[in-house]
Amino acid sequence: MEPFLSFRGRRALVTGAGKGIGRAVAVALSKAGARVTALSRTAADLESLAREPPRSPPRINPSRDPAPGLPAPPRAPDPPRPPSPQCPGIEPLCLDLADWDATEAAVGAAGPFELLVNNAAVAVLQPFLEVTRAALERSLDVNLQAVLHVSQIVARQMIAQGMPGAIVNVSSQASQRALRDHAVYCSTKSALDMLSKVMAMELGPHKIRVNTVNPTVVMTDMGRINWSDPQKSAAMINRIPLGKFAEVDDVVNSILFLLSDKSAMTTGSSLMVDGGFLVS
């Protein structure tokens, strides 16, 4: 087994790449050799992404945690980092995915891609009786419609080029568990899970795999702010058997696994990155 996941020479599109999980995925794919198109609607985020410091690609090391009572095996040194402080393998694409026609033109012109990560999402939290039309429409536009549309564009090009591919849609534990004030968010993520299964069924004959990752609360910069109140965070953590929230790398590593050939027989699946929340 190779010590690192490698995507050398492959082309990838990551949506919602300006911040958080999407940004980390774009950087990790670039460092693993992929040519990445990073899509965001915020130009400033894309400009800062181009200056992102290098990071090592994820290591596949099943013996990382030694058996009880045994010393940890020696770890091979990390490969030398390139001298450049930038990510030259990342191409920015500034676009609002809610704009159907602009998305069709821009994503179509940027492709073809072999790998797609649909990460862009919005979370407008309102009690059920106070849900607004604007919140519902915006959430459906980004969390569902944009995923369907971008995936159509990318998958059609994969099929036209006769090349296999992998799509990972970033869903949530909220797709399978009701959460207060999350009526719209839970609904759109549940719809995303089912969309992904239908995509997997219909695109499988074209050797295109489709899966979701479903994380719990993730400690992005925004996540740390939103869950900094110990009383609020304790109520959720107490429902997670592992007793902690997910870190960004927990989600990134799961996404890269599903994009890689190491998951070549996995499609139509939802990979829970929730510390056991759904079994509690």
Solvent accessible surface area in square Angstrom, and as a share of the most:
residue,aa,sasa,rsa
1,M,172,0.77
2,E,104,0.46
3,P,77,0.48
4,F,43,0.18
5,L,6,0.03
6,S,64,0.41
7,F,1,0.00
8,R,191,0.70
9,G,58,0.56
10,R,47,0.17
11,R,40,0.15
12,A,0,0.00
13,L,0,0.00
14,V,0,0.00
15,T,2,0.01
16,G,19,0.19
17,A,0,0.00
18,G,3,0.03
19,K,130,0.55
20,G,26,0.25
21,I,22,0.11
22,G,0,0.00
23,R,45,0.17
24,A,13,0.10
25,V,0,0.00
26,A,0,0.00
27,V,1,0.01
28,A,0,0.00
29,L,0,0.00
30,S,15,0.10
31,K,38,0.16
32,A,5,0.04
33,G,19,0.18
34,A,3,0.02
35,R,122,0.45
36,V,0,0.00
37,T,4,0.02
38,A,0,0.00
39,L,2,0.01
40,S,10,0.07
41,R,149,0.54
42,T,54,0.32
43,A,53,0.41
44,A,66,0.51
45,D,22,0.11
46,L,8,0.04
47,E,104,0.47
48,S,35,0.23
49,L,2,0.01
50,A,45,0.35
51,R,147,0.54
52,E,39,0.17
53,P,86,0.54
54,P,22,0.14
55,R,70,0.25
56,S,34,0.22
57,P,24,0.15
58,P,20,0.12
59,R,55,0.20
60,I,50,0.25
61,N,48,0.25
62,P,122,0.77
63,S,60,0.39
64,R,174,0.63
65,D,109,0.56
66,P,57,0.36
67,A,53,0.41
68,P,136,0.85
69,G,85,0.82
70,L,113,0.56
71,P,118,0.74
72,A,69,0.53
73,P,60,0.38
74,P,133,0.84
75,R,162,0.59
76,A,58,0.45
77,P,122,0.77
78,D,74,0.39
79,P,58,0.36
80,P,130,0.82
81,R,154,0.56
82,P,73,0.46
83,P,141,0.89
84,S,46,0.30
85,P,91,0.57
86,Q,90,0.40
87,C,5,0.03
88,P,117,0.73
89,G,23,0.22
90,I,19,0.09
91,E,75,0.34
92,P,86,0.54
93,L,33,0.16
94,C,71,0.43
95,L,18,0.09
96,D,55,0.28
97,L,14,0.07
98,A,30,0.23
99,D,69,0.36
100,W,104,0.37
101,D,112,0.58
102,A,37,0.29
103,T,0,0.00
104,E,75,0.34
105,A,68,0.53
106,A,26,0.20
107,V,0,0.00
108,G,22,0.21
109,A,90,0.70
110,A,26,0.20
111,G,15,0.15
112,P,46,0.29
113,F,0,0.00
114,E,40,0.18
115,L,0,0.00
116,L,0,0.00
117,V,1,0.00
118,N,4,0.02
119,N,22,0.11
120,A,21,0.16
121,A,47,0.36
122,V,32,0.19
123,A,62,0.48
124,V,53,0.30
125,L,93,0.46
126,Q,39,0.17
127,P,57,0.36
128,F,155,0.64
129,L,164,0.81
130,E,112,0.50
131,V,46,0.27
132,T,65,0.38
133,R,189,0.69
134,A,75,0.58
135,A,7,0.06
136,L,75,0.37
137,E,79,0.36
138,R,62,0.22
139,S,1,0.01
140,L,71,0.35
141,D,42,0.22
142,V,10,0.06
143,N,1,0.01
144,L,44,0.22
145,Q,63,0.28
146,A,4,0.03
147,V,5,0.03
148,L,64,0.32
149,H,2,0.01
150,V,0,0.00
151,S,4,0.02
152,Q,62,0.28
153,I,9,0.04
154,V,0,0.00
155,A,5,0.04
156,R,139,0.51
157,Q,43,0.19
158,M,0,0.00
159,I,69,0.35
160,A,86,0.66
161,Q,114,0.50
162,G,67,0.64
163,M,41,0.18
164,P,79,0.50
165,G,7,0.06
166,A,2,0.02
167,I,1,0.00
168,V,1,0.00
169,N,0,0.00
170,V,11,0.07
171,S,3,0.02
172,S,11,0.07
173,Q,6,0.03
174,A,3,0.02
175,S,12,0.08
176,Q,96,0.43
177,R,64,0.23
178,A,93,0.72
179,L,30,0.15
180,R,214,0.78
181,D,57,0.29
182,H,38,0.17
183,A,36,0.28
184,V,11,0.06
185,Y,38,0.14
186,C,18,0.11
187,S,69,0.45
188,T,2,0.01
189,K,5,0.02
190,S,47,0.30
191,A,37,0.28
192,L,2,0.01
193,D,13,0.07
194,M,116,0.52
195,L,29,0.15
196,S,3,0.02
197,K,88,0.37
198,V,60,0.35
199,M,18,0.08
200,A,7,0.05
201,M,137,0.61
202,E,112,0.50
203,L,25,0.12
204,G,28,0.26
205,P,103,0.65
206,H,83,0.37
207,K,143,0.61
208,I,1,0.01
209,R,32,0.12
210,V,0,0.00
211,N,2,0.01
212,T,2,0.01
213,V,0,0.00
214,N,0,0.00
215,P,8,0.05
216,T,10,0.06
217,V,20,0.11
218,V,17,0.10
219,M,26,0.12
220,T,24,0.14
221,D,119,0.62
222,M,117,0.52
223,G,9,0.09
224,R,120,0.44
225,I,119,0.61
226,N,73,0.37
227,W,56,0.20
228,S,82,0.53
229,D,73,0.38
230,P,104,0.65
231,Q,152,0.68
232,K,94,0.40
233,S,14,0.09
234,A,45,0.35
235,A,66,0.51
236,M,18,0.08
237,I,48,0.25
238,N,122,0.63
239,R,94,0.34
240,I,6,0.03
241,P,83,0.52
242,L,125,0.62
243,G,42,0.40
244,K,124,0.52
245,F,18,0.07
246,A,8,0.06
247,E,78,0.35
248,V,29,0.17
249,D,67,0.35
250,D,62,0.32
251,V,0,0.00
252,V,1,0.00
253,N,67,0.35
254,S,18,0.12
255,I,0,0.00
256,L,0,0.00
257,F,76,0.32
258,L,5,0.02
259,L,1,0.00
260,S,5,0.03
261,D,105,0.55
262,K,79,0.34
263,S,3,0.02
264,A,67,0.52
265,M,190,0.85
266,T,40,0.23
267,T,61,0.36
268,G,22,0.21
269,S,48,0.31
270,S,33,0.22
271,L,64,0.32
272,M,62,0.28
273,V,22,0.12
274,D,9,0.05
275,G,22,0.21
276,G,20,0.19
277,F,0,0.00
278,L,38,0.19
279,V,127,0.73
280,S,77,0.50
